[in-house]
């Protein structure tokens, strides 16, 4: 679907993928628990640092992700295949109600959370909000279209989600009063289904580039 030349379908897919991976409903309880002993001013400062980290991290991945791949001689198609597998693993862990270490951090990393110099950067920003799955998704979507409308759709979806994420985190204290464990569990599993579908689309697109003759014969 296009509007004024902007690929809104791409925008919607990117927004849905980022929402599934960086779901504020799962990050808000962690944010509140890690800042429970801080003053309102300190909590607000942590929230601003978190939002700045997310915005900067997304921008770096969007603008420089493919350049970094080129420096290491990594083919975008192979990266898309590997990224699709990472996103699929995240989706499967969400469907089972578990936290994947690639997104939530390992047990050893979690022990250092309370001593981190800036909670907004680590662990709330990285890896809880921006982990391998988030980075992979942004880099893959950034190259999914070379047209002006596609690029406009990509940045519309990316900026739209960053703004949405910032608003959600700003409303964290209010949202905490209406979030229940059941709601969080249902949300995680629903987003897992969406993320699994997006991961399969990434994998099928990569395989279509790697094995075009085989897929044509299979079709």
SEMI-78074 format. One record per residue (C-alpha): x, y, z. Coordinates in Angstrom, 1 decimal. Last residue first. Layout:
((X; Y; Z))
...
% end
This chain:
((7.1; -24.0; -7.3))
((9.8; -26.4; -6.3))
((11.6; -25.9; -9.6))
((11.5; -22.1; -9.1))
((12.7; -22.6; -5.5))
((15.7; -24.6; -6.7))
((16.6; -22.2; -9.5))
((16.5; -19.2; -7.1))
((18.6; -20.8; -4.4))
((20.5; -18.1; -2.6))
((18.2; -15.2; -3.5))
((15.0; -17.1; -2.8))
((16.6; -18.5; 0.4))
((17.1; -14.9; 1.7))
((13.5; -13.9; 1.0))
((12.2; -17.2; 2.6))
((14.3; -16.5; 5.7))
((13.2; -12.9; 6.1))
((9.5; -13.9; 5.6))
((9.9; -16.7; 8.1))
((11.3; -14.1; 10.6))
((8.3; -11.8; 10.0))
((5.9; -14.7; 10.7))
((7.8; -15.7; 13.9))
((7.7; -12.0; 15.0))
((3.9; -11.9; 14.7))
((3.5; -15.2; 16.6))
((5.9; -14.0; 19.3))
((4.0; -10.7; 19.6))
((0.9; -12.7; 20.5))
((2.9; -14.8; 23.0))
((4.4; -11.8; 24.7))
((1.1; -9.9; 24.9))
((-0.7; -12.9; 26.5))
((2.1; -13.2; 29.1))
((2.1; -9.4; 29.8))
((-1.7; -9.4; 30.2))
((-1.6; -12.3; 32.6))
((1.2; -10.8; 34.7))
((-0.9; -7.6; 35.1))
((-0.3; -4.2; 33.7))
((-2.8; -1.5; 34.8))
((-0.8; 0.2; 37.5))
((2.5; -0.1; 35.6))
((1.0; 1.9; 32.7))
((0.9; 5.1; 34.8))
((4.5; 4.8; 36.0))
((5.6; 3.9; 32.4))
((4.0; 6.8; 30.6))
((7.4; 8.2; 29.6))
((8.4; 4.7; 28.5))
((5.3; 4.5; 26.2))
((5.9; 7.9; 24.8))
((9.5; 7.1; 23.9))
((8.6; 3.7; 22.4))
((5.9; 5.5; 20.2))
((8.5; 8.0; 19.0))
((11.0; 5.3; 18.2))
((8.3; 3.4; 16.4))
((7.3; 6.2; 14.2))
((10.9; 7.1; 13.4))
((11.5; 3.5; 12.2))
((8.2; 3.1; 10.3))
((8.6; 6.5; 8.6))
((12.2; 5.7; 8.0))
((11.4; 2.5; 6.2))
((8.4; 4.0; 4.2))
((10.6; 6.8; 3.0))
((13.2; 4.3; 1.9))
((10.6; 2.3; 0.1))
((9.1; 5.4; -1.6))
((12.6; 6.5; -2.8))
((13.2; 3.1; -4.2))
((16.0; 0.8; -3.0))
((13.8; -1.4; -0.9))
((14.6; -4.1; 1.6))
((18.0; -2.6; 2.5))
((16.9; -0.7; 5.6))
((14.6; -3.6; 6.5))
((17.6; -6.0; 6.9))
((19.6; -3.5; 9.0))
((16.6; -2.7; 11.2))
((15.7; -6.3; 11.8))
((19.3; -7.3; 12.6))
((19.8; -4.6; 15.1))
((16.6; -5.4; 16.9))
((17.3; -9.1; 17.0))
((20.9; -8.6; 18.2))
((19.7; -6.5; 21.1))
((18.4; -2.9; 21.4))
((15.7; -2.7; 24.1))
((17.0; -5.2; 26.7))
((20.6; -5.4; 25.4))
((21.4; -2.5; 25.5))
((19.0; 0.3; 26.4))
((17.7; -1.0; 29.7))
((20.9; -2.9; 30.6))
((22.9; -0.7; 30.1))
((22.3; 2.7; 28.5))
((19.4; 3.9; 30.7))
((20.8; 2.0; 33.7))
((23.8; 4.3; 33.6))
((26.8; 3.4; 35.7))
((25.8; -0.3; 35.9))
((26.0; -1.7; 39.4))
((22.4; -2.9; 39.6))
((22.6; -4.6; 36.2))
((25.8; -6.5; 37.0))
((24.1; -9.7; 38.1))
((22.0; -9.7; 34.9))
((25.2; -10.0; 32.8))
((26.2; -13.2; 34.5))
((22.6; -14.6; 34.1))
((22.8; -13.8; 30.3))
((21.2; -10.9; 28.7))
((17.5; -10.2; 27.9))
((17.7; -10.2; 24.1))
((20.4; -12.7; 23.2))
((19.7; -14.5; 26.5))
((16.2; -15.4; 25.2))
((13.5; -14.8; 27.8))
((10.8; -17.5; 28.1))
((7.1; -17.6; 27.6))
((7.2; -20.5; 25.1))
((5.9; -18.2; 22.3))
((8.5; -15.6; 23.3))
((11.3; -18.1; 23.1))
((10.1; -19.1; 19.6))
((10.0; -15.5; 18.5))
((13.6; -14.9; 19.7))
((14.7; -18.0; 17.9))
((13.0; -16.8; 14.8))
((14.7; -13.4; 15.0))
((18.1; -15.1; 15.2))
((17.3; -17.4; 12.3))
((16.1; -14.4; 10.2))
((19.3; -12.6; 11.0))
((21.4; -15.5; 9.8))
((19.5; -15.6; 6.5))
((19.5; -11.8; 6.2))
((23.2; -11.7; 6.9))
((23.7; -14.3; 4.1))
((21.7; -12.1; 1.8))
((23.5; -8.9; 2.8))
((26.9; -10.5; 1.9))
((29.5; -10.0; 4.6))
((32.8; -8.5; 3.4))
((33.7; -7.2; 6.9))
((33.7; -3.6; 5.8))
((30.6; -4.3; 3.7))
((28.7; -5.4; 6.7))
((29.7; -2.3; 8.6))
((28.4; -0.2; 5.7))
((25.1; -2.1; 5.8))
((24.6; -1.2; 9.4))
((25.7; 2.4; 9.2))
((22.6; 4.5; 8.5))
((19.8; 2.2; 9.9))
((21.9; 0.6; 12.6))
((23.3; 4.0; 13.7))
((19.8; 5.5; 13.7))
((18.3; 2.6; 15.8))
((21.1; 2.9; 18.3))
((20.7; 6.7; 18.6))
((17.0; 6.5; 19.1))
((17.2; 3.6; 21.6))
((20.0; 5.3; 23.6))
((18.2; 8.6; 23.7))
((15.0; 6.9; 25.0))
((17.0; 5.1; 27.7))
((18.8; 8.3; 28.7))
((15.5; 10.1; 29.0))
((14.1; 7.2; 31.1))
((17.1; 7.2; 33.4))
((16.7; 11.0; 33.9))
((13.0; 10.6; 34.7))
((13.9; 7.9; 37.3))
((16.5; 10.2; 38.8))
((14.0; 13.1; 39.0))
((11.4; 10.8; 40.5))
((13.9; 9.6; 43.1))
((15.5; 6.2; 42.9))
((14.8; 3.1; 44.9))
((12.3; 1.6; 42.3))
((14.6; 2.4; 39.4))
((15.5; -1.2; 38.5))
((12.0; -2.5; 39.2))
((10.3; 0.3; 37.2))
((12.5; -0.3; 34.2))
((12.0; -4.0; 34.3))
((8.3; -3.6; 34.5))
((8.4; -1.2; 31.5))
((10.5; -3.5; 29.3))
((7.9; -6.2; 28.8))
((5.0; -3.9; 27.9))
((7.4; -1.7; 25.9))
((7.8; -4.5; 23.4))
((11.2; -4.1; 21.8))
((11.1; -7.4; 19.8))
((7.4; -7.5; 18.8))
((7.1; -3.7; 18.6))
((10.2; -3.6; 16.3))
((8.7; -6.2; 14.0))
((5.2; -4.5; 13.9))
((6.8; -1.1; 13.2))
((8.9; -2.6; 10.4))
((5.9; -4.4; 8.8))
((3.7; -1.3; 9.0))
((6.4; 0.9; 7.4))
((7.0; -1.6; 4.7))
((3.3; -1.7; 3.9))
((3.2; 2.1; 4.0))
((5.5; 2.4; 1.0))
((5.5; 6.2; 0.6))
((4.7; 7.6; -2.9))
((2.0; 9.9; -1.6))
((0.4; 6.9; 0.0))
((1.3; 3.4; -1.0))
((0.0; 0.0; 0.0))
% end
